[in-house]
Amino acid sequence: MARADFSFFHTLRVRWAEADMQGIVFNGHYLTYFDVAFTEYWRATELPSVLQQAADGREMFARKATVEYHAPARFDDVLDIGVRCAAFGRSSMRYVLEIFRGEEHLISGELVYVYADTSARKGVAIPEDWRQTITRFERLAPATA
């Protein structure tokens, strides 16, 4: 995916504790970076927070997370993490994330969330106003299944 396809980026700097002795980021930290960037993406959409969702008895649960490594990030690098909703299912949302150092594409990933009734632990339809808000927020409209 091209950097220009993302309407949202979260920037962070690699901290010392996230790197090994060679100064390269430990693999597991990339999922943490994705989580941080997704949290900020969600906040930027102004949709209900995780606390509000919990109070309403419906929340998004992680279903899948993938990471593909192209090049390593290093201690003190400034990284831009692009987040975009690529597709909606009935109760799921698929997000594509990419990490860049400047214009260099380092990491690709995907997060899939399912919107569910917390007591029944069963998927429910994503609210139509959420779909509309996210679609307006995105540079490229999410696909629908």
N, C-alpha and C positions, 0 to 999 in steps of 0.2 A: 504494500500500500504506500502511496506517496505521502510525504509529510503534509502536503497541502490538503489532503483529504480529511485531516483532523480539524475540528473546530475548537477543541479543548486540549490544552497542554498544562501539565503541572511540572514545575522545575524544582529539582533538588540537587544538593551537592553530596557526593559520596563521602561518608564519614570513615574515620580510621577503623573503627570497630567492625565495619562491613567488609573490610579487605583482608586478604591473607598476607603472608610475609613478602610476597612479590608485589603487593599493592593492588591486586586484582580482586574485584568484588566476588565474594562467595556466592555460589549459584542460588542458594535459597533466598538471598536478599532480593532477587528480582521479583519474586512473588509478593514480597512485602512492598516493594516499590509500586507494583501494580495495584495493590490494595490501597495504598496511600493515595495514588493518583485517582483511582475509582471513587474513593470517598470524597475527594475534592471536586471531581466531575459531578457527582450526585448533588453535592452542596450547591454547585453553580447552577444546576437546573432548577433549584428551589422547590423540588418535589419533597414529599414528607420524609423527614429524617428517620433514621433507624429507630430512634426512641418513639417517635410518633407512630411509626408502623407497628411497633411492638404493642403500644397502647391500644391500637386499633385491632389487634389480633391477627394481623396479616403482615408477613415479612418476606424479604428476599433471602433465599438460601443459596449458597454456592453449590453448583452441581458439577462444574468442571473448571479446571485451570490448566493451561498449557503454557510452556515457555520454549522458545526456539532461540538458540544462541548463534549469533553471527560474528560478534567480536566482543571482547571483554570491556567492561567499564573498570576504571581504576580509581584509587584513592584520590580525592579532591576534584574529580571530574564534575562538571556541571552537566546534569542530564535533563533533557526535556522528555516527558512521558506523555505521549498522545493517547487519548482515550476516545473511542467512538462506539456508539451502538450500531452494530452492523445488521442485526436482524431481530425481529419479534416473532415468537411463537404465540400460542394461545396464553400460556402461563410463563413463558421463558423469554429471556433477553440475552442475546449474544453480543459481547463486547470484544472489540479488537483493541489491543494496546501495543504500542511500539515505543522503544526507548532510543533516543538520539543523543549523540554528543556532537553538538553543532549540527552539521548536515549529515554526519555519519550515522547510519542505521546500525544499532548494536544488537537489539533484542526485539523479537516479535512474540506476541502472546495472545491468549484468548481467555476470557472469563465468561462462563454461562451461569446465569442466576435463574432460579425458579421462584415465582411469587406464589406464596402458599398461605393457607389458613394454619396458624401456629398450633392450634389445639388438635385439629384433625391431621396435621402434617400431610396435607394434600394440596396439590396445585390448584390455584384459582385464576380466573382470567385477569390479565393485567388491565387496570382501569383505562378506559378510553382517553381520559384527560392526561394520564401519564404518557400514553403513546403519542398524543398530539404535542405535548410539551417537549418530549425528547426529539421528535421529528423536526420541530421548529428549531431546536437547539443545534441540530446536526447540519453540517455542510452538505453531506450526502444522505439522502433519506434511507432509513433502515429498510431492509427487505422484510417481507411478511411471509410467514409460512401458512 
